[in-house]
Amino acid sequence: MKRRTRARELALQFLYQLDLRGESLLPEARDYVSAEERDSETTRFALRLVQGTHEHRSEIDSTIQGVAQNWNISRMAVVDRNVLRLATFELLHCHDIPPKVAINEAIELGKRYSTQNSGAFINGILDKIMNRARPAGAAATETIAVTPALDEELPDVAAEVEREG
């Protein structure tokens, strides 16, 4: 599995927990991701996604609600809602990620963790968001970086495991 695909998977898993258990879980993001993944690049990207999605959640939810005809975001399946949040964050704030990549990755996450029908639902919503957020020829200017709290130097977990083994 590619690093960024794995990072999105971890971010989705944590965002799902955060959605169900509440904001008090956020400080555990770093520990959760680090425990699940040894690769520091993957871990950093997953934390960037969790943090950014969380920080922009109001804007993201409004954006999703604005294009989700006949769907209230609070009534969407928890997995679908969080896949949409994650991908919407990427579309709106991660200009280093091509929109089609963000959408395709989201569709695959939806199919993998929700239902086969989730892919079409997610695609429809994200396509509308992409078309509103990034008109043809629009320049990308913003990049989101993980704040120091989540981006502290990650330990070399693989080396630690080898020493312990």
C-alpha positions as CSV (number, residue, x, y, z in Angstrom):
1,M,0.0,0.0,0.0
2,K,1.3,3.5,-0.9
3,R,2.4,5.7,2.0
4,R,-0.2,8.4,1.4
5,T,-3.0,5.8,0.9
6,R,-2.0,4.3,4.3
7,A,-1.9,7.8,5.9
8,R,-5.4,8.5,4.6
9,E,-6.6,5.2,6.1
10,L,-5.1,6.0,9.5
11,A,-6.5,9.6,9.4
12,L,-10.0,8.2,8.6
13,Q,-9.8,5.7,11.4
14,F,-8.8,8.4,13.9
15,L,-11.4,10.9,12.5
16,Y,-14.1,8.2,12.9
17,Q,-13.1,7.8,16.6
18,L,-13.0,11.5,17.1
19,D,-16.5,11.9,15.6
20,L,-17.9,9.3,17.9
21,R,-16.0,9.9,21.1
22,G,-15.6,13.7,20.9
23,E,-12.9,16.4,20.9
24,S,-11.2,15.2,24.1
25,L,-9.7,12.4,22.0
26,L,-7.7,14.8,19.7
27,P,-4.5,14.8,21.9
28,E,-4.2,11.1,21.4
29,A,-3.9,11.4,17.6
30,R,-0.1,11.3,17.6
31,D,0.1,8.2,19.8
32,Y,-2.6,6.4,17.8
33,V,-1.0,7.1,14.5
34,S,2.5,6.3,15.7
35,A,1.3,3.0,17.3
36,E,-0.3,2.0,14.0
37,E,2.5,3.0,11.6
38,R,6.3,2.9,11.8
39,D,7.1,5.0,8.7
40,S,7.6,8.7,9.8
41,E,6.6,10.2,6.4
42,T,3.3,8.3,6.5
43,T,2.7,9.3,10.1
44,R,3.4,13.0,9.4
45,F,1.0,13.0,6.5
46,A,-1.7,11.2,8.6
47,L,-1.3,13.8,11.4
48,R,-1.4,16.6,8.9
49,L,-4.8,15.3,7.6
50,V,-6.2,14.8,11.1
51,Q,-5.2,18.2,12.3
52,G,-6.2,20.0,9.2
53,T,-9.6,18.3,9.0
54,H,-10.2,19.0,12.6
55,E,-9.1,22.7,12.4
56,H,-11.3,23.4,9.4
57,R,-14.2,21.2,10.4
58,S,-16.9,24.0,10.5
59,E,-15.9,25.2,7.0
60,I,-15.7,21.6,5.7
61,D,-19.1,20.7,7.1
62,S,-20.7,23.8,5.6
63,T,-19.1,23.1,2.3
64,I,-20.3,19.5,2.3
65,Q,-23.8,20.6,3.4
66,G,-23.9,23.2,0.6
67,V,-23.6,20.5,-2.1
68,A,-25.3,17.5,-0.4
69,Q,-28.8,17.9,-1.8
70,N,-31.4,16.2,0.4
71,W,-28.7,15.0,2.8
72,N,-28.1,16.4,6.3
73,I,-24.4,15.8,7.2
74,S,-25.4,14.7,10.7
75,R,-27.5,11.9,9.2
76,M,-24.8,10.6,6.8
77,A,-23.1,7.3,7.7
78,V,-20.2,8.1,10.1
79,V,-17.6,6.6,7.7
80,D,-19.0,8.4,4.7
81,R,-19.1,11.7,6.6
82,N,-15.5,11.4,7.7
83,V,-14.3,10.3,4.2
84,L,-16.0,13.4,2.9
85,R,-14.5,15.6,5.5
86,L,-11.0,14.2,4.9
87,A,-11.2,14.6,1.1
88,T,-12.8,18.1,1.4
89,F,-9.9,19.2,3.5
90,E,-7.5,17.9,0.8
91,L,-9.5,19.7,-1.9
92,L,-9.7,23.0,-0.1
93,H,-6.4,23.2,1.7
94,C,-3.9,20.7,0.3
95,H,-2.9,22.3,-2.9
96,D,0.0,20.0,-3.3
97,I,-2.5,17.1,-3.9
98,P,-4.2,16.9,-7.3
99,P,-8.0,17.1,-6.8
100,K,-8.6,13.9,-8.8
101,V,-6.1,12.0,-6.5
102,A,-8.0,13.2,-3.4
103,I,-11.3,12.2,-4.9
104,N,-10.2,8.8,-6.1
105,E,-8.5,8.0,-2.7
106,A,-11.8,9.0,-1.0
107,I,-13.9,6.8,-3.2
108,E,-11.6,3.8,-2.5
109,L,-11.8,4.5,1.3
110,G,-15.6,4.7,1.1
111,K,-15.8,1.4,-0.7
112,R,-13.3,-0.3,1.6
113,Y,-14.8,0.9,5.0
114,S,-18.4,1.7,4.2
115,T,-20.5,0.2,1.4
116,Q,-20.0,-0.4,-2.3
117,N,-22.6,2.4,-2.9
118,S,-20.6,4.8,-0.9
119,G,-18.2,5.3,-3.7
120,A,-20.8,6.9,-6.0
121,F,-22.2,9.0,-3.2
122,I,-18.7,10.3,-2.2
123,N,-17.8,10.9,-5.8
124,G,-20.9,13.0,-6.5
125,I,-20.4,15.2,-3.4
126,L,-16.7,15.7,-3.9
127,D,-17.0,16.4,-7.7
128,K,-19.4,19.3,-6.8
129,I,-17.0,20.6,-4.2
130,M,-14.0,20.3,-6.5
131,N,-15.9,22.2,-9.2
132,R,-16.9,25.0,-6.8
133,A,-13.6,25.2,-5.0
134,R,-11.1,25.0,-7.9
135,P,-12.5,26.5,-11.1
136,A,-10.4,25.6,-14.2
137,G,-7.1,27.4,-14.2
138,A,-7.3,28.5,-10.6
139,A,-3.9,28.9,-9.0
140,A,-3.1,27.0,-5.8
141,T,-1.5,29.1,-3.1
142,E,-2.0,27.6,0.3
143,T,-0.2,24.7,1.9
144,I,-1.0,23.3,5.4
145,A,1.7,22.1,7.6
146,V,1.4,20.1,10.9
147,T,1.8,22.3,13.9
148,P,4.8,21.6,16.2
149,A,2.5,19.8,18.7
150,L,1.8,17.0,16.3
151,D,5.0,17.3,14.2
152,E,7.6,16.7,16.9
153,E,10.5,14.5,15.8
154,L,9.1,11.0,15.4
155,P,11.1,8.2,16.9
156,D,12.6,5.7,14.5
157,V,10.2,3.0,15.5
158,A,11.7,0.4,13.1
159,A,15.1,0.8,14.8
160,E,13.5,0.5,18.2
161,V,11.8,-2.7,17.2
162,E,15.1,-4.2,15.8
163,R,16.9,-3.3,19.1
164,E,14.1,-4.9,21.1
165,G,13.8,-8.0,18.8
